[in-house]
């Protein structure tokens, strides 16, 4: 029997909690995990899709095939490139999705910019993490307070900070809800194979050398052979290249 949860954490069915603790999902394919997740959590389940990496679009495609009414949300930081907005419209048209767009609090952005300037993120890791907290981490936390589970496109080989990612886990940073990472054990080759086979729409900046597209000032094209995350926050080292969405304070991330 599982221990009682704090009052501010979500209550999770004991059988689901046991399956997570026993890592029952380790060998499951993504479609099987998503079918399970939609059965158990829809409509209080949502996919986080940045529209800046193919993984989120693959999961959107898979979830739509299983449940056309599946929910998708995106964090609009106010600094994303036009190519990302264009992709959002393409996805709306193709899948008929009502994308849930989440914005940072205007007063928080205004206060940060007034105190530290528009491009504070170049000055130090601390200020870059502050910008990520205001524009991404707080809006995500606010949104996730209204769901019981969320889906992300994390893969273990994306970065050293993601090497231990489980396919299904308890997200203690967001009130103990369930976090689902169906592509955790996929390779980059697996990702692009699915994109080609299923004609999944992707961000046009990938063709310009961007393996990952985030905020416009903090993303750039990379050279062939570079680490896939080299174009994100390129002025930092690999151990700090997280915005705080997937790494908490205990992991040295951006201070969720």
DAKADA-V644689 format. One line per field, one symbol per residue. ss: DSSP state (2 for helix, 1 for strand, 0 for the rest). burial: 1 if it has 24 or more other C-alpha atoms within 12 Angstrom, else 0. A space follows every 50 residues. Layout:
BEGIN
ss = ???
burial = ???
END
This chain:
BEGIN
ss = 00000000000002222222200000000222222222222000111100 00022222222222220000111111000102222222222222200001 11100222222222220002220022222222222222222222000011 10000222022200000111122200111100000002222222222200 00022222000000122210000000000001000002220000000022 200000
burial = 00000000010100011001000011000110111111001101111111 11111111111111001001111111111110111011001000101010 11110000100100000000100010111111111111111011101111 11111011101100111111111111111111111101001001100001 11111100011111111111110000011111110000011111111000 001111
END
